[in-house]
Amino acid sequence: MRDQTFSDEFRAQFNLLLRLRRDVRRFRTDPVDETVLARCLDSFRLAPSVGLSEPWRVIRVESKTARDAALKNFQTANAQALAGYSGEQAQLYSRLKLSGMQEAPVQLAVFCDDTTGKGRGLGAATMPEMRRYSVVTAITLFWLALRAEGLGLGWVSILDPEQLARDLEVPDDWRLIGYFCLGWPEEVSDIPELERVGWEARLPELPIETR
Ligand SMILES: Cc1cc2c(cc1C)N(C[C@H](O)[C@H](O)[C@H](O)COP(=O)(O)O)c1[nH]c(=O)[nH]c(=O)c1N2
């Protein structure tokens, strides 16, 4: 018997949510209501985590000093990344917008506490990276929760993670998982921006192998 908790209509809506979740780099500057943000952040508490370790650590990046440091970090890393391409690829790369850090009203740096005692090591003894994967699962839920509210999230990884950890003065055992820009998206699309600008395309179907 099928679980009746969710309706066909909900399933259709959920599918639409998955299709319309985008990585957003173009934000409007109007503020995000704190109640809505808090509701979305609750998805961290609902996320799966290895051994129930809940290793996510969230820093809200608000001060001008902290934001300037993060932006400078991105600009330096992005210039280095550009230098790694040549010819047409370099030209295309230089035109990409790869962060909304100059506009996004809310910005979060999310870390993993690699040494948390919570969860008592269950599931992470042979694969300690599971703690970091747990943080990624929470971010995925957060991404969907934001989108369901009409908000967008942009993941920024073009950064020197150690420099950012120093600038934000976080404990030594925290590893950066990502820097996140949040806000109201300028546009809605079912096609990734990198696909629209010709950088890369989604595969038409999931390749699955059988053993
Ligand atoms: C771990 C990780 C890290 C990054 C990203 C994603 C993920 C999962 N993405 C976004 C990425 O480009 C995007 O997800 C794909 O292009 C697919 O687009 P949609 O997310 O479907 O819109 C991303 N985008 C960007 O402009 N700058 C960045 O630094 C990053 N970093």
The ligand as an ORCA input file, in Angstrom:
! r2SCAN-3c Opt
* xyz 0 1
  C      29.795     21.755     -4.547
  C      29.375     22.845     -5.500
  C      30.198     23.952     -5.705
  C      29.827     24.955     -6.596
  C      28.612     24.819     -7.308
  C      27.774     23.706     -7.067
  C      28.146     22.727     -6.190
  C      27.239     21.552     -5.950
  N      28.243     25.801     -8.202
  C      26.964     25.689     -8.941
  C      27.073     24.813    -10.175
  O      27.732     25.505    -11.189
  C      25.639     24.459    -10.598
  O      25.064     23.686     -9.594
  C      25.603     23.685    -11.909
  O      26.062     24.496    -12.948
  C      24.193     23.206    -12.238
  O      23.305     24.297    -12.219
  P      22.018     24.311    -11.280
  O      22.493     24.205     -9.855
  O      21.208     23.109    -11.656
  O      21.344     25.620    -11.568
  C      29.021     26.943     -8.359
  N      28.613     27.926     -9.199
  C      29.335     29.069     -9.323
  O      28.946     29.957    -10.096
  N      30.462     29.263     -8.565
  C      30.931     28.315     -7.713
  O      31.950     28.533     -7.079
  C      30.194     27.096     -7.608
  N      30.597     26.082     -6.785
*
